Amino acid sequence: MELSEELKSLLPRVKGVSSDSREVKEGFVFFAVRGTRFDGHDFVREALQKKALAVVVEREPGFKDPRIIKVEDSRKALAEFASLFYGKPSEKLKVIGVTGTNGKTTTTYLIERILVESGYKTGLMGTIQYRLGSRVFGSGRTTPDPVTWHRTLKEMFDNGATHVVAEVSSHALDQHRVWGTKFEAVVFTNLTQDHLDYHGDMESYYRAKKKLFDLYSYGFAVINLDDTYGRRLAEEIKGNIITYGREGILRISSFRTDFEGSVLELSFEGKNYKFSTNLIGGFQAYNLSAAIGYALKTGIEPGIIQRALQGVNVPGRFEVYRSDRGFIAVVDYAHTPDAIENVLKTIRNLALNKVITVFGAGGNRDRTKRPLMGEVADRLSDIVVVTSDNPRDEEPEMIIKDILKGIRNYEKVIVEPDREKAIKRAVELADKGDIVAILGKGHEDYQEVKGIKYPFSDAQVVKKYI
């Protein structure tokens, strides 16, 4: 989308950009955006009364004002204008965008580690936080709104960053939050059921993800060929593509994992490589391959990659806690059927005795995945403790009822809506050789109930009772 000359002419006089009328001050440009809860067009008059320099709309507000500018798509216009306002920061940086249902956070952390080990000052934007080294610029959504996105890129560049690795969510792509961004590389990890409350069906979910590869400028793409949708994506897009997987251009030869770490053997462009890492889990083969594929493609030496893969710490992703009683607890962010299956398969393979799984499902989110999560936990666990996650505006008991629809063997099920009590119960049941899997919240330090975020950390609760 090319901005109109009328909008571009405002840039020398603009003091700020926003799609939130509460933030508007004199000299700001307000973009009226239709959201899922509010429509910015309902706040046009308020923005004008606050002496906005201009107000950008998609539809006429019902009254005239010379400061009102009509565009076809106010979301795209907002992102493009924000990019210009902040000096097109993505064109001064090498931005790597990672999308997919699962593995985004770990993959971005791995790429960041490799780049830092290579001597590049690298920013990170995603589910956990937006940071450059130890400096945190913010947190919140996996991918922030367009103004925050382009402003953060500028701030990172101003603070010496040469690269930024970012998670790019399907919501962000559908809502054009990163529009106006130039990427060095884009990565596709996988696509499995999630967010159908928003997208409606898997085809719409896939098409949202695909926008990153169809509509944006990038140097090359890195795609998981072992994923059904990844294979389809690799066939449908054109350009410079590196595939990874058992049959990819970067071919996984073997992978071994235990509680001491993992070893990955692969081949790429006629050469064989062997890498080791502290990361645990069969699913890590793909996160590692995506990051290594990016690194090898950009000419980073294998020795540098190997050094970077040691001591990787991704908060809330397969965090291991050992008990003096001889059992292990694992805290992980897995909150989709596929992610839960991947984590529990690893745990099942490593457990010497029982697998005890504690999990719930988020409220106000895709209800259809709840029984699927229950089915996976039932199939791969010896004991299942069903509890609350972030119930949000729903009643925890109703969410649990949806989960239980996927469970056949009720004899192995304990229902405890209080998450702390559920974790405590699971730990009490654990014997030597058991593994307690506490899934769903990972790094989160809150539990959201009826619009309030109460302090809560799975890791802290585990430490309390283990």
Secondary structure as GFF3:
##gff-version 3
##sequence-region A 1 466
A	DSSP	alpha_helix	5	8	.	.	.	ID=ss1
A	DSSP	three_ten_helix	11	13	.	.	.	ID=ss2
A	DSSP	beta_strand	16	18	.	.	.	ID=ss3
A	DSSP	three_ten_helix	21	23	.	.	.	ID=ss4
A	DSSP	beta_strand	28	31	.	.	.	ID=ss5
A	DSSP	three_ten_helix	40	43	.	.	.	ID=ss6
A	DSSP	alpha_helix	44	49	.	.	.	ID=ss7
A	DSSP	beta_strand	54	57	.	.	.	ID=ss8
A	DSSP	beta_strand	68	70	.	.	.	ID=ss9
A	DSSP	alpha_helix	74	85	.	.	.	ID=ss10
A	DSSP	three_ten_helix	89	91	.	.	.	ID=ss11
A	DSSP	beta_strand	94	99	.	.	.	ID=ss12
A	DSSP	alpha_helix	104	117	.	.	.	ID=ss13
A	DSSP	beta_strand	122	125	.	.	.	ID=ss14
A	DSSP	beta_strand	130	132	.	.	.	ID=ss15
A	DSSP	beta_strand	135	138	.	.	.	ID=ss16
A	DSSP	alpha_helix	146	158	.	.	.	ID=ss17
A	DSSP	beta_strand	163	167	.	.	.	ID=ss18
A	DSSP	alpha_helix	170	174	.	.	.	ID=ss19
A	DSSP	beta_strand	182	188	.	.	.	ID=ss20
A	DSSP	alpha_helix	196	199	.	.	.	ID=ss21
A	DSSP	alpha_helix	202	214	.	.	.	ID=ss22
A	DSSP	beta_strand	217	224	.	.	.	ID=ss23
A	DSSP	alpha_helix	228	236	.	.	.	ID=ss24
A	DSSP	beta_strand	241	245	.	.	.	ID=ss25
A	DSSP	beta_strand	250	258	.	.	.	ID=ss26
A	DSSP	beta_strand	261	268	.	.	.	ID=ss27
A	DSSP	beta_strand	271	277	.	.	.	ID=ss28
A	DSSP	alpha_helix	284	297	.	.	.	ID=ss29
A	DSSP	alpha_helix	302	308	.	.	.	ID=ss30
A	DSSP	beta_strand	319	322	.	.	.	ID=ss31
A	DSSP	beta_strand	328	332	.	.	.	ID=ss32
A	DSSP	alpha_helix	337	350	.	.	.	ID=ss33
A	DSSP	beta_strand	355	359	.	.	.	ID=ss34
A	DSSP	three_ten_helix	367	369	.	.	.	ID=ss35
A	DSSP	alpha_helix	370	380	.	.	.	ID=ss36
A	DSSP	beta_strand	383	386	.	.	.	ID=ss37
A	DSSP	alpha_helix	396	404	.	.	.	ID=ss38
A	DSSP	three_ten_helix	410	412	.	.	.	ID=ss39
A	DSSP	beta_strand	413	415	.	.	.	ID=ss40
A	DSSP	alpha_helix	419	429	.	.	.	ID=ss41
A	DSSP	beta_strand	435	439	.	.	.	ID=ss42
A	DSSP	beta_strand	446	449	.	.	.	ID=ss43
A	DSSP	beta_strand	452	455	.	.	.	ID=ss44
A	DSSP	alpha_helix	458	465	.	.	.	ID=ss45
###
